[in-house]
C-alpha cells in the first residue's frame, strides 16, 4: 500500500513522545518566561502609579463616570512609560523566542529525519539506514538560517498587527462622527482584516516550513524559502493532506476544550473561585499539550514527505493460480454411453 505522510506523522508523534516533549520544552519555557515577565512588569508598573485620596474616593463611589475620571487621572503621564516598557519587554522576548525556536527546531527535525530514514530502510529490507546525499548539503549554519527565518516571522506578525490597525482606520472613515454608520464600518473591516490575516498566516506557514530545509539541507534563509515553495508546488497533494487533517484535528481540539472549560465557569456560583481557576488552568494546559502534539505530528508529516524515497521495493504479488478445469476421460467405464455395459460384461 502507498505510504501516507499524514498517518506516518501521527504514528511518529505517537511512537516517539520525545518529539512532542522537545516541542513542549522550548515552547513552554518561552511562554512561562513571557507570562512571568508580564505579571512582574505589570505589578511593578502599578506600584509606581500615584493614587491620591480623591482618586480613592472616586473609585469607591462605583459610578462609571467618576471611576473613569479617577483612572484617567491615575494613568496621566505614566501611560507612555508603560508602553515603552511593554515594547522593550516584547523586543527581549522576541529575541528569546528566536533563539529557543531555532535550537528546538534543529533538535526536533534532526531526530525526525533519523527516525524516518531508519523506518524507510526497514521498509526497503536494507541492513543499514538510507544515507542522505552529503554532496548536496551546504555548509551553512542551520542556527543562523533559522534565526533569519524566525526574524522574518516576527516581522510578518508585526506587519499583520499594523495591517489590522490600518484596516480599522480605513473602515472608520466610512462612519464619521457626524454621520455614524457602524454597520457599514464593520462590513468593510471584516474582509480587509480577513485578507490581512490570510496573507500573514500564509507567509508565516511558508517560513515555518522553510525551517525544515534550513536544518535538513543547511540552506540559507532564501534557499530554504525556495525549497519550501518548490515542495508545495511538486507535492501539493501530500502537503495539503497533512495540513488539512492536522488542522481539522486542532480545530476539534479547540472547540472541545472551549466546551469543557465552560463547565467550571458554570459552577462558579457553587464552587470556590480558586477551584474554578484551577480547573480552567488544567483544561487550558491540557489543550496546549494536545496542540503541541498535533503540531509535532504535522511537522513529522512534512519530514516524511521530504525523506520518503522515490521508489520503495514492494513485495511481489502472490502468484495467480488458475482455477482447476474439469476434464472428462472418455475411456472411463462409468461414463460410458453403452447401455447395460456392466451387465453384459
Protein Blocks (a to p, Z undefined) as FASTA:
>chain_A
ZZdfklmmmmmmmmmmmlmmmmmmmmmmmmmmmmmmmmmmmmmmmmmpccdfklmmmmmn
opaklmmmmmmmmmgoklmmmmmmmmmmmmmmmmmmmmmmmmmmmmmmmmmmmmmmmmmm
mmnopabdcdddfklpcfbdfklmmmmmmmmmmmmmmmmmmmmmmmmmmmmmmmcfklgc
fklmmmmmmmmmmmmmmmmmmmmmmmmmmmmmmmmnopafklmmmmmmmmmmmmmmmmmm
mmmmmmmmmmmmmmmmmmmmmmmmmmmmmmcfklmmmmmmmmmmmmmmmmmmmmmmmmmm
mmmmmmpcfbdcddddddddddddddddfklmklpcbehklmmZZ
